[in-house]
Structures are given as C-alpha cells and as structure tokens.
Amino acid sequence: MCGIIGYISSTKDFITKQMINSLKKLEYRGYDSSGICLLCDDQFKVYKSLGEIKNLEQVANNNILSHMAIAHTRWATHGKVCFENIHPHTSQKGNWALVHNGIIENYLELKSTYLKDVDFYGETNTEVLPNLMEKFGFFETLKLLKGSFGICAINKNEPNKMYIARQHSPLYVATNNNASMVASDPIVFADKFEYYTPLQEQSYAVVEFNKVKFFDFNNEEISPQKHKLGVFEKSAQKGNYPYFAEKEIKEIPRVLENVIENYEQTPYLEKIDYNFLKNIEKIYLIGCGTAYHACLMGEKYIEKNAKIPCKAFYASEFRYSPPIINEKTLCIYSSQSGETADTLMSLNLAKEKGAKTIALVNVPYSSIAKNCDIILPICAGMEIAVISTKAYSSMLFVFYLLAKHLENIKNNKKYDKNIINNLKILKKCNFLKNINKINKFVNLINNNEKIFFIGKDEDYITSMEASLKLKEITYINCISIPSGELKHGTLALVDDKSLVFVTATNKDVLDKNLASASEIKSRLGKIVLVTNLTLSKQDLKNVDYLFTFDSCPMELSSMLAITFYQYLAYKTCISKKLNPDKPRNLAKSVTVE
C-alpha cells in the first residue's frame, strides 16, 4: 500500500513529468491522493491533489529545474482522504520533507512526548516523522518508532543526500553514475537502471546521485545484495486492452503455459524431498483474501492426494487462533505480492517456532520469498489490477503440482516431472469458452437485488472467490454459502429478487446441488447453473439459466470454472461504468496489518 518514489541526480532538469510517470506505475498501491515535492534553489516546491495521479498532473509545475524530488500515491489508513493528509509531509520549520508507507503505531505517544510545540495541519501518523527529524535527525528518529514504515526523506539543507529506511514495508534503490532512484516496487526502475538493491529489514540508507551507503538499525554499515532487473519488473504494460483486469484474465492460458514451462525447466519441487517431509505431521496454508481461497483449494488438493492433514487459515487470524506450531509443522504462505503484512507476520511466528516454510509467491524478490525455506513461484507475471485473477489461477496450478508431488513423496517416490503432464490436459481447454454469452448474466445481476453463490466441496471455494470478485469491483453486496447450508438460515433471504449461481463440477454431489436449487426455486429465486457436466432434462428442470464450460478431469474443473466468474465480475463492473483496476477503498499490496 502507498507508492513511494525518490530521485536524486547530478544535474538539474525538468523532472516533474518523469516523477509523475514513475508514480503512475505504483498507482495500483493506492489512488486516494498523490503528491510531489521538488527541491529547487534550497526551497521545497510541493504539489498535491486528491484522487488519481492524473489530477496531480493538472496542478504540478513541469517547468521547475530540480535535481531531487520525492513523490507519493496514497491508500488511506490513518486519517481521512482530504487535502491536509496528502503526502509529502513537511516539518513545521520547513527543513524536512518525506513520504511514508506504513503505520507509526506510537505516533500519539510521540506527539505528546516530543512534539507538544508543533501545530499539526493533518491527521496522519506520518506527520510526526519530519517534525521528529527536525529535533533529533534521521537516524535518532528511527530509534523512536514502533510499527511499519518505508520512508524516503529529504532535508533542504543537505541538497545532495536522500535518506531512506525500512521496517516491514518494502523499499528498493537503484543507482548509476548520474542518478539514484528509490521506489516501493522495482518496476519503476525499468528502462532506467540495470540493477537494484532491496533494503534489508530494519535498515536505512543514505542515497547520493552516484552511490548509496546502507546501515542496519545498530548503525553498522552493511552490504545488501544487488539484483539484476528482470523480465518480471518490465512486464507491466496494458497493451491494447482498456483495463489491466481484462488483459490479466485473458492471459490465464499463457500463465498456465508459464507454470508448465518453468516447472519443467527448473525442479523447484525437487527440494521438497523425503528428508524435508519425513517428520511433518500437519500442514498450515496461510493467505489473505484471494490467496486464502487458493489456500483452501490447496488444502483440498493436498488432503485428497497426499493424505496429509491440512488446514487453511486467514493470515490475519493465524497468530491469534493460536496455532500449534513446532518443528513437525509445515507452513505454506500464499501471496501474490509476497509483501502482505499479516502473512509476513505469520511467517515470522512460524520461523520462531521452528516450522518449515514454503512460499507460493508471484514476486521473486519479495520479503516472503526471501524468508521461506523453499520458494515455489507461481509464474503469473506482473499483475496490476487490484483484483487478483491470473495470480489466483496460477496459485491453483502450483498448489495442484505441489499436492501431486507430496503424494509421490508419501509413496516413497522421487521427484517425477510427469506430474506436470496432468496440467497439460488444461492446455487443450478453452478457458474463455462461451464468454461471448456473458452479457446475459450481467443483465441478470443488474436486474436482481440479491446475488448468491453456492456449491459443495471445491465448488464452494470457487463460489467464495466468485463472490469476492463481484463485490470488490462492482460494490454489489453478495454472499457465498455451501449449498447444504442454505436451509440453516440463509434461505430466509431468498425471494423473487434473488439470483443464485450454482457451481457444479462434481458429479458425485450433483444431486445435492440440484436439491438446493429446488429449494431456491420453491422460494421464487432464479437459478444459474455453472457446470461442465453432462446433464439430463430432468437435471435442468429447476434451472433458469445455464452456463457451460469445457469438460476436463474433475480435479481440474475448478481451475476452469473460476474464469467465468472473473470475467462476469469484470463485465458487470464495466456495465456500471466503474474502473475494475482501481476499486474504491482497496489497494493491491496490503503492507500494513
């Protein structure tokens, strides 16, 4: 959450437009407001705007010569969305300006203890930071802070230095002979720098135009590892699509090929051998939102194939359950960004307890990836839209491969590349079959007051993800529920203004799902059956509308079914003239608890 940019060069230039264009690459991290601060002739020039970055373009001055600037795009956590709370924030005396991602948990204490003489103009926790730096300097201020932060700060009396720091919130820096740049995602460095360096946890750096010095929080100089900018960081282009959301849904077949190709070429699973698994008694799968739903599906895959006890947890609940963790526990962490704060905190707990850890992540340089014993990349490529679509599908692909591999290990077999052949069956399927008929279902959603998604077993998990996709970009208040639970309360909500999507891919429980459809029909609700099963006229007697997708082995069907719901949510969003890439109140990377 919140995008940070910092830039320092050896020469002055008209850098406003460059800064704003770089900031646009981080708008997925928040778009409540944005701002830029340029150092010009020993004075700060600050421009701010509410809403999307395009609004900042209208007010920022492109004709200012400057060699140093910071910029920010905000996702509001503390302090409402208003002009006073927009970053960058400056100190009362005007010497310090900074941008911040995270939450300073003890900011009220810091205000009452050290800053009684300061007249604060906003409500954010961030505003304490530049004022503390006026009193104590940069490093001494860091010692006072509790919480999470990525900070980029400048002092107008030190025009050749930029100060950055990280605790829990990711931050990266790149440099060459002429300039240095700071960002909360390396995608900003594409086409400008060849290498970048992630700030280590609890570290800070002093950035000049041609060099960077790194220090830990004990003020000892350190040398973090450089990384070469790769294809992943360069792939954030929308192409000819109107929105990233549509592009990313339609990339799912290519993502499947990426997973197959990568896992054939690189034996990621081979590290999970008999010795790694032999003492494991239980597996926890941890994620948030869509990643949690992928964990639920992973739980099904692993228990059905490998017969190892599994339990999926919301990462935000995991530490408080409290979980029973020891060296005989395997914890698997699922996160598109690899920076999800609750997931990262859960990972830290597991490592303290001696558990083994695996990361299913999309971002190879992320904190979760770096801190797990084994990384299983999901190979989805950059996902920019706030709603997760292709990343969810790729998580299912990798969880499935993991489950088949664990089954082999349990049966005393070595790593077998043939498990990838199971996924190759999906390459023959059309993920977007009948998608041209989707407007009919969009109209049905728009013409009904209540939307439900039901199913059994894995189909219920698909229903959960379908409901989440619809509500987060259309703002429709919809719910998901196991089909067998309808009569235990939820059926009271069903009436003639109700539309119920029934997902049915398991022929063994088809009768149960159809019985639930009958219950809905008797209460005047309308039924949409989403299936790839062969059905009789009798099966369809209570079905008002039918959507069919490609036939495939039952254990793979959920991977196809979800694409219909992703595209349905997208098209419904478009019908309401909303932006599917930037739903209100949400951001892509949730880097605070």
DOFITI-279651 format. One record per residue (C-alpha): z, y, x; residue in one letter. Coordinates in steps of 0.5 Angstrom, whole numbers, plus 500, padded with zeros to 3 digits. Layout:
BEGIN
ZYXA
...
***
This chain:
BEGIN
500500500M
498507502C
493508507G
494512514I
489515519I
491519525G
486521530Y
486525537I
480527541S
479530548S
475536545T
475540538K
470538533D
469539525F
473532524I
475533517T
469530514K
470524519Q
477523517M
476523509I
470518510N
475514514S
480515509L
476512504K
476505507K
483505506L
483507498E
484500496Y
491501499R
492507494G
489512490Y
494516486D
493522491S
491524498S
492529504G
490531511I
493535516C
489538522L
492542528L
488548529C
490553534D
497551534D
498551527Q
497546521F
492546516K
494542510V
490540504Y
492536499K
489533492S
491529486L
487523484G
482519488E
479522495I
473525492K
478530490N
480532497L
473532499E
473538494Q
478542497V
478540504A
475545509N
470542513N
469548518N
475547522I
475546529L
480541531S
482535536H
487532532M
489530525A
493525520I
491523513A
494519508H
492516501T
498514497R
500509492W
507512489A
513508490T
519513490H
517520487G
512521481K
505522482V
505530483C
502535488F
509536491E
510529493N
503528496I
503526504H
502529509P
509532509H
511537514T
518539516S
522546514Q
521549520K
514547520G
513544527N
512536525W
507533520A
507526518L
504521514V
508514512H
507508509N
514504506G
520506503I
526509507I
532506504E
537510506N
534517505Y
539519500L
545518506E
540521511L
539527507K
547528505S
549527512T
544531517Y
540535512L
544539508K
541545510D
534543508V
530545502D
526539500F
520541496Y
518534493G
522527491E
519522496T
524519501N
518521506T
520528507E
527526510V
522524516L
519530519P
526534518N
530529522L
525529527M
526537528E
533535529K
533529533F
526528536G
521522534F
525516537F
532518536E
530519528T
527512528L
534509530K
537512524L
532509519L
533503514K
527500510G
520499512S
515504515F
509505518G
509512521I
504517524C
507524526A
504530530I
508536533N
504542533K
508544540N
505537543E
498538542P
496532546N
500527543K
501523537M
507519535Y
507512531I
512507529A
512500525R
517497522Q
515491517H
509496515S
502494519P
499499523L
494499529Y
491503534V
484504538A
482508544T
476509548N
475514554N
474520549N
479519543A
484515540S
485513532M
491510528V
490506522A
494502517S
487497517D
483496523P
477496518I
477504519V
475502527F
468499525A
463502529D
467507533K
471502537F
470495540E
478493541Y
484495537Y
492493538T
496492533P
503495533L
508490534Q
514489529E
520494531Q
516498536S
513505537Y
507508541A
505515544V
498516543V
494521547E
486521547F
485516552N
491512553K
497509549V
504507551K
508502547F
515501547F
520497543D
526500539F
530499545N
525504548N
523499553E
515499555E
511493552I
504491553S
502488546P
495484546Q
488487544K
484484539H
476485539K
473488533L
470482529G
465481523V
471481518F
473488520E
466490519K
464487512S
467492507A
460494504Q
459495497K
451494498G
447495491N
453493487Y
456498482P
463496484Y
466491489F
469487484A
462484481E
460483488K
466479490E
466475484I
458473486K
460472493E
464466491I
459461492P
458464499R
465464500V
465456499L
460455504E
464459509N
470455508V
466449509I
462451515E
469454518N
473447517Y
467443519E
466447526Q
474448527T
479443526P
484448523Y
488442519L
488437525E
494441528K
498438522I
499431524D
503426523Y
509429528N
508435524F
509432518L
514426519K
520429518N
518433512I
522432505E
519437501K
514443501I
515450498Y
509454497L
510462496I
506467494G
506473489C
501475483G
494471484T
497468491A
503465487Y
498462482H
494459487A
501456490C
502453483L
495450484M
496448491G
503444488E
499440483K
494438489Y
499436494I
503432489E
497429486K
494427492N
499426498A
505425493K
510430497I
515433493P
513441492C
515447488K
511454488A
515460488F
514467487Y
516470493A
520476490S
524471487E
524466493F
530469497R
534470491Y
534463488S
537461493P
532456496P
535450500I
531450507I
532446513N
528443519E
526438514K
522443510T
515446510L
514453507C
507455506I
505462505Y
499464501S
497472501S
490475501Q
492481506S
497477510G
502483509E
505482502T
512484504A
516479499D
512474502T
513476509L
521477508M
521470505S
517467511L
523471516N
528467512L
525460513A
524461520K
531463521E
533456517K
528452522G
523450517A
516449519K
511454516T
503455515I
500461513A
494461508L
491468509V
485472509N
486477514V
487473521P
491479525Y
496480519S
503479520S
504473516I
498469520A
502471527K
509469525N
507462522C
506456526D
499454523I
494458520I
489456515L
484461514P
481462507I
475465510C
473470504A
471476508G
473483506M
476483499E
476491497I
477491489A
485491487V
483485483I
483478487S
477474485T
474471491K
480470495A
483466489Y
478461489S
478461497S
485459496M
484454492L
478451496F
483451502V
489448498F
485442496Y
483441503L
490441505L
492436500A
487431502K
489432509H
496431507L
494425503E
491422510N
497423514I
501420509K
497414509N
497414517N
490416518K
488421523K
484428521Y
478426517D
472431516K
470427511N
475431506I
470437506I
465432503N
469433497N
468440497L
461440498K
460437491I
461444488L
455447492K
451443487K
454447482C
453454479N
459458479F
456463474L
452458469K
452462462N
454468465I
449472461N
452470455K
459473456I
458480452N
459476446K
466474449F
467481451V
466484444N
471478441L
476481446I
475488444N
475487436N
482483436N
489486437E
492480441K
489475446I
492469448F
490464454F
492457453I
491450457G
495444460K
497442467D
492445472E
488449466D
495452464Y
495455471I
487457470T
490461464S
495464467M
490467472E
485469467A
491473463S
493476469L
485478471K
484481464L
491485463K
490488470E
484491470I
483492462T
490494460Y
490489455I
497486453N
495479453C
499473455I
498465457S
502459455I
502452456P
498449449S
504445448G
509451448E
506454442L
510452436K
516453440H
516461439G
509464441T
506461435L
509467431A
505472434L
498468432V
495471426D
488473424D
487479429K
488473434S
483471439L
485465443V
482462449F
483454450V
481452457T
480444457A
477441463T
482434463N
479429458K
486425458D
489431455V
483434451L
486431444D
493435446K
489442447N
485441441L
491439437A
494446439S
487449437A
488446430S
495450430E
492456431I
486455426K
491454421S
494461422R
488464422L
487465429G
480465433K
479459438I
474460444V
474453448L
472454455V
470447458T
465442462N
467436458L
462432453T
465434446L
463431439S
462435433K
469432431Q
472435437D
469442435L
471442428K
476448429N
473451435V
469458433D
466459440Y
464455446L
463457453F
461451457T
460451465F
458446470D
460439470S
464436476C
470432478P
476433474M
480435480E
475441482L
474443475S
479449475S
475452481M
469453477L
473455470A
476461473I
470464475T
468465468F
475469466Y
474473473Q
467475470Y
470476463L
475481465A
470485469Y
465486464K
471487459T
473493464C
466496464I
465496457S
472500456K
469505462K
474503467L
474502474N
475495476P
476496483D
482501482K
486499476P
492504474R
499504478N
496498482L
494497490A
491492494K
496491499S
503491497V
507492503T
514494500V
519490496E
***
